[in-house]
Each structure stands twice: as structure tokens, then as C-alpha cells.
């Protein structure tokens, strides 16, 4: 009984003297903007991005290929990230799981707001056009 009281007293004293853990700021504010443009000649503006775990990003994906129907897939990156939202114009999509791909039926902009949580190399690609070079990589450290 005496040992239990001493242990409880020591634990209580330790908790009382431990400073609280505070975040240095709002993690989901002021994202770093990444840009990707899908062009009519079936090329992309960027093929590689280097990211940091725990940092907030906004990936602006622009479809500039008029008359094409293209998608962007990054399933491994999205499975290893916290996704705040997908934004299309004034519409926001909040998710409780990772998507497979984002598809464009015509020109437009989709924004993906996310925080990578696990380091690794993650491929992104335009399904069906990988052999034409429409693929790239996220390097998350």
C-alpha cells in the first residue's frame, strides 16, 4: 500500500512539473503550392516533387488539354498522407479515405490539400499514358 502511494505521488508530481506540449502553429495553414499542368501534347509541366513529412501542401492540377479526357492517379501518396480536402472551384470534397484518381473531362483546375505523413517515393501518373511519359514521382523525406 505504501509503495502504491509513493508511486502515485511521484507520478502526480512528475505530471505537474512536465510542461504542456503545444504546437508551434496551425499545421493546416499556409500550404506550399505545387503545380502540375496536363498539356494538349500529352506532356506534363512537372515530373518530380520533393516534400517533407508533416508539412502542408496544396497540389494545383490544371487540365489544359482541351478535347482530351485525362486522369491523375497518386494512390500510394494519398494512402500515406492526411488529406484535408479536394477543391474544384468553390466546391470542397472532404474525405475519410484515399481516392484512386482524379479525372478531368475537360479543362479545369482541381486542388488537393494534404500533409504527407510517411517518407517514401510515391509515383503519380496519367492512367493509360505512362508509356508516353505522363508519370512522375513524389519524394517524401
Secondary structure, DSSP 4 states (H G I P E B T S, - for coil): -HHHHHHHHHHHHHHHHSPPP--SS-TTSSPEEEEEEE-TTS-BS-SEEEE-TT-EEEEEEEE--TT--EEEE-HHHHHTEEEEEEEETTEEE--SS--SEEEESSSEEEEEEEEE-S-EEEEEE-TT-GGGT-EEEEEE-
